[in-house]
């Protein structure tokens, strides 16, 4: 009886969390503009695909997310491996600082850093500053995910490979790297999602020609909720939901 009650409670909690998303997806197929069902239609999806501003924002978001996820995955993997090899609990604990720091604080600090650096470099805000900012906050996610996998990894396997004549790099690439590859892939997907979804930091460090999809959606929503926003949001939910499921499966390996 207790197990059934806990199951019902968990189901209600999950339904509460996902009810707004379900309503959003449902009304993205509504032929009318308002929250009154007037019939099934794919009109708003076609309108979203033909919108040049949304297309440009999508391209910018994809480019930024791909570059940021790849760079942060490489740096985060090396950082996690270094922390694991040297047993640095203090350094590992400081990784969580970037996770608990409010995004507005991170965004303002990055903007101040760019403005200071641009006095000497004579550059302007653009896509590359967004990529740098996304790499800065994505590294912590990658490092934490891979560190969790390394904590359960038997380091004597790598030591045995070096005892048999392998160099440290060869032992890492042939023994450790294949073992943590699922965690690296999961961390990379997580960084991709986090980068694509970010709005607060991006809005502070983006240039006039580097508007991302979340920024475009927010600007459209401020002018009044449009069914086009529902359609784009539904596509994002489905795509990122699939990525999260894949990431969880990879972490479980």
Secondary structure, 3 states (H helix, E strand, C coil): CHHHHHHHHHHHHHHHHHHHHHHHHHHCCECCCCCCCCCECCHHHHHHHHCHHHHHHHHHHHHHHHHHHHHHHHHHHHHHHHHHHHCCHHHHHHHHHHHHCCHHHHHHHHHHHHHHHHHHHCCCCCHHHHHHHHHHHHHHHHHHHHHHHHHCCCCHHHHHHHHCCCCHHHHHHHHHHHHHHHHHHHHHHHHHHHHHHCCHHHHHHCCCCCCCHHHHHHHHHHCCCCHHHHHHHHHHHHHHHHHHHHHHHHHHC
